[in-house]
Amino acid sequence: MIGVAALNVADAQPDSTWVALGPLPGQGRVALFAMAVDPANNQVVLAANSQGYLLRTTNGGGSWTTAHSATSTVNTIAFSPNVAGFVLAGTRGGGALASKDDGATWTAVGGLDGRNVRVFGFALNLVVAGTDHGVYTSADGLRWAQSGLTSPTISAIAVEAVHEPVRLLASSDAQASGATVSMWLSVDGGATWKRSSPAISGTMTLRLVSGPLPPVGNVRPLLAGTNTGLFTSSDNGATFNPLSGGGLLPTTDYTQVAFLTNHHDRFYVASDGGGSGSGGLWRTNDGGQTFASLRPPQSSVTAMAVSNDELPTLYVATFQPSTHAVTLWTYHDTFGPPVGPPTSPSPLATAARLRHVSDVGLMGFLSSPQLPYIGLGVGAIAVVLTAIAAHLRGRYR
């Protein structure tokens, strides 16, 4: 057993309050990107450390055990929403691993040998995987075969229709040609695909997530996070509308998206900010008409797992670029005002305050003899932020 004394952290924590967990054993000084919570038990969480180990807690992060010592870095972890206890882990160049017992034990799957597995999606009788060689499909998650899409690298995939014929939407974080995002649509479970270029800003897709069906209609809400914003679609990805910008959310990369249980209009989104300081974590209860910041103690959110509860427990990993410190947090969201350690102002709040700077103060600043030195300092900071952004952009490659 690795970690602190066992206790059910998620059960014991106060409402709407950020609580720091102990450090993930063996994590090192690099960002954590792979984490998932059991949809049937909010105390069971899986995370992958920087050494390639799969770690497991059964008490909400109170203590951790090593469930598997992988030889390749783990990119993603996903619980099946349909088969109790079934979990998949995709690795960088080492294929995928599967568990039938909530992540306690793991075995290698067949058909994905040597693949860089980036993302999983689940239909009722089909599992899909986005890889460096397109999309693979499986009937049981254990034996895999190449789909009709053999390229490019697929970083994001959404299951828009879980019943046959299964409808899939896939996209990539490879730099798009012509500064447009490309997506691929399949309406036959991955046998054939059609490419599209929806009117959506950004040059790479970081996340695609389908939500639960609404009370009326048969089209699931679809969210797309790109390197420049968050977008929503109500027509299976044919068209998208922006949710970021315009005062709702900052214009930044959105790498984490999770819907709340069976609510088509409640979801969480998070960003690592790409090293720019514009990261954060937000929640909407009205389908994206309004958003509330949960004010995470550190703004760069690199991983997020949301439990399958009406009042969910969130497990969040943050990264401090200046110190390379990784911190794990838990947050029991009862929809009250967030409470926790002091936080830096959100990007929107900062922008609002900047508009109230007086002309006198601004002219005094511009006439300051220290202005050239301040400019040099700002330039140095820009170089550092560019290097951090490159590190975060290449985290899966």
Buried (B, 14 or more C-beta within 10 A) or exposed (E): EBBBEEEBBBEEBEEBBBBBBBBBBBBEEBBBBBBBBBBEBBBBBBBBBBBBBBBBBBBBBBBBBBBBEBEBBBBBBBBBBEBBBBBBBBBBBBBBBBBBEBBBEBEBBBBBEEBBBBBBBBBEEBBBBBBBBBBBBBEEBBEBEBBBBEEBBBBBBBBBBBEEEBBBBBBBBBEBEEEEBBBBBBBBBBEEBEEBEBEBBBBBBBBBBBBBBBEEEEBBBBBBBBBBBBBBBBEBBEEBEBBBBEEBBBBBBBBBBBBBBEBBBBBBBBBBBBBBBBBBBBBBBEBBEEBEBBBBBBBBBBBBBBBBBEEBBBBBBBBBBEEEEBBBBBBBBEEEEBEBEEBEEBBBEEEEEEEEEEEEEEEEEEEEEEEEEEEEEEEEEEEEBEEBBEBBBEBBE
